[in-house]
Every structure is written in structure tokens, then in C-alpha cells.
Amino acid sequence: MFQLRRNGRLSNVELAKRVGLTPPPCLRRVKRLEEGGVITGYRAVIAQKALGRGLEVLVDVEIYAQDRKTVEEFEDTVAAYEEVVEFRRMYGRPDYFIRVAVADHAAYEAFLIGKLSGLPAVQRLESHLTMKEIKADPR
């Protein structure tokens, strides 16, 4: 799995060579992993900067209400925003962690003021700008 995780475009022959198998059993193992839900898909990882989204902001969000309806509405709304590239409900504080990718500071301000801070459930927002990315897992 490690080899495929690092490079999902490996041919079956190259993968088999790297893991010490012949191609037929290697292919069977990969198919089993796909059918078992271990491998959930293959995709291209595209640099956000190439998409015109060179500014990444990490946002901590706390909400007022904890009732199911409010939580679901908040989550559905935020998950639908194009600027949101990662969205997690957390244990403890903050309630949510959001990774936002936008073009620049003005675009982030427009997103924050025009979308996120205007949601009725939002109690507190805290934005964090990255100084330096040390390690990133593109998944």
C-alpha cells in the first residue's frame, strides 16, 4: 500500500517489482484492497497555487449551538464552499478545523466576511497563516 500511496500511477509490473511479487498475485492483492475499501480511489493532486489559490489559511471555529439541526446546517453550508479544501469536526476546542485555499488576502477577507463569519451558528473564528510548510500529505 505504501508504494501505491506514494505513486498511484505505478504500473502493476513496477509495483510487483517493488514489493517483491510477480505481477498476477500483485494485481489480485490490489483488486482485493480496492474491493475491500482499503483503496478508495486514485486521483491527481494539483497544487492549489496552480489553481490561483496560493494563500492557505487554517481556521479554528467555535459555534454557539450543539443541537443536531444547527450542527448539520453549519456543516452542510461550510462543506459546500469552494474555498474550503479540508473541514473537520474536532473533539474539544475548537469545534471545527477548516483549511481554506484562496487567491490572496483580499479573497480570504471576502470569504471570511461574506460567508463564514455571517453564519448564524458561528461564535468565534481564529485564522492562522502558515509561515512555512514543513511536511504535507497530499493523500
N, C-alpha and C positions, 0 to 999 in steps of 0.2 A: 504494500500500500504506500509506503514511504516514497518509492520511486515514482509511482503514478501521481502522488500528491505534489511532488516537485515538478513533474512534467507530464501532464495528461496527454500529450501528443506522442509519447513513445509508441513505436510500433510494437506489436506483440513479440516479434523476433528480438528486438532490442531489449524489451522488458524481461523476456525469458532469459536472455544472456546475463543481464544484470542481477537477477535473483537466483541464478543457478538452476534453471529448469529448461526443459525443451519446450518449444512453442505450444504443442497441443495441451499439455496439462496447465501451462501458464494461462492460456486462453480460457480454459474451463474454470480456473480459480477466479479470474477476473469476472467472468459471467456470473459465478456464484455470488461474488461480492456485490455486483450490480443488482441481482435478483433479491439478495438479502437486505438491500437497503443500506449497505455499508458505503458503497459508492453511489452517490445520489445524482451525479451528473458531471458533465465536462463543460468548460467554458473558457473564454478568453478573458484575461484580466487586463483591463485597459487603464492606463494612467489617467487619473482624474484631470491632471493638467492638460492632457491632450484633448480632453472634452471641454476645455475652457473653464474648468473648476479647480483652479490652482490653490485656492485657500480652503484649508480644512480646519474646522472648529469643533471642539469637543464641548458638549453642553450637558450640564447636570440640571435636571428638572425635578422639582418637588411640586406635588399637586395638593389641592385642598381636600377633595373628597376621595373616599376609598370605596364607594359603592360600585357595584358591578357595572351599572349603566354608564356612569361617568367615566370610569376607567376604560371601558370598551370604546366609548365615543372618542375619548382622547387618543387612545392607541390607534384606532382606525384612521383618524384625521392625520396624525403625525406620520404614520406609516405610508400614507398616500402622497406626502410631499416629495417632489422630485429631488429636492436638495438633501434629503435625509438618506444617507448611504448605510447607516447602521443604527439600530434602535433596540434598546434592551430595557426590560423592567428589572430593577435591582432589588435585592434584599436590603433592608435598612435604608440609609440615606446616601445619596439621593434616591428618589423613587425611580427615576429613569436616567439612562445614559444615551445621548444622541450624538452621532457623528454626522456632521453636516459638511458638504462639499459645495462651494460656490466659487464664482469668478474672482471676487475681491472683497474688500472690507465693505464697500457700499452695497454689494449684493447681499452680504451677510446681515448688514443692518436692515435692509429691506425685508429679508426673511424673518429676522427676529421681531421686528416691529409689526410687520404686516401679517405675519402668520402665527408664529409660535407664542409670543407674549400676549396675543389677543385671545387665546383660547380660554374659555371660562374656568377650566379646572386648574390652570397654572397659578401656583403660589409664589414660586421662586425659580429664577433661572440664573445659572452661573456659566459663563463662557470661558473656555480655555483655548489659547492659541499654542500651537506646537512650536517650540524653539528649534528642535532637531529631531528628526525621526531616526531612531536607533535601529529598530527592527520592526518589520511589518509582515504579517502573514496574509498574503492575498487570497488564501483559501482556495 
